[in-house]
Amino acid sequence: MASVCEICAKGEMSGNNVSHSHLKTKRKWKPNIQRVRAVVNGEVKRLNVCTRCLRSGKVQRAL
């Protein structure tokens, strides 16, 4: 599944795991993306949307 929200364009972020001895290894944080049926311009489409957009009401879900 795509790891980018089609509404707000939120995507993966990168950073470091930091151990107790302060060794660093690369890691990624992925957004919580859901594939939902949504109403876009009066028609139903499937979108990859982050849960923040779903909760805030930026997406109108289709029934």
QUIKA-V199037 format. One record per residue. N is the residue number from 1. SS is DSSP state (hx for helix, st for strand, lp for the rest). Layout:
n & ss
N & SS
N & SS
//
This chain:
n & ss
1 & lp
2 & lp
3 & lp
4 & lp
5 & lp
6 & lp
7 & lp
8 & lp
9 & lp
10 & lp
11 & lp
12 & lp
13 & st
14 & st
15 & st
16 & st
17 & st
18 & st
19 & lp
20 & lp
21 & lp
22 & lp
23 & lp
24 & st
25 & st
26 & st
27 & st
28 & st
29 & st
30 & lp
31 & lp
32 & lp
33 & st
34 & st
35 & st
36 & st
37 & st
38 & st
39 & st
40 & st
41 & lp
42 & lp
43 & st
44 & st
45 & st
46 & st
47 & st
48 & st
49 & st
50 & st
51 & hx
52 & hx
53 & hx
54 & hx
55 & hx
56 & hx
57 & lp
58 & lp
59 & lp
60 & lp
61 & st
62 & lp
63 & lp
//
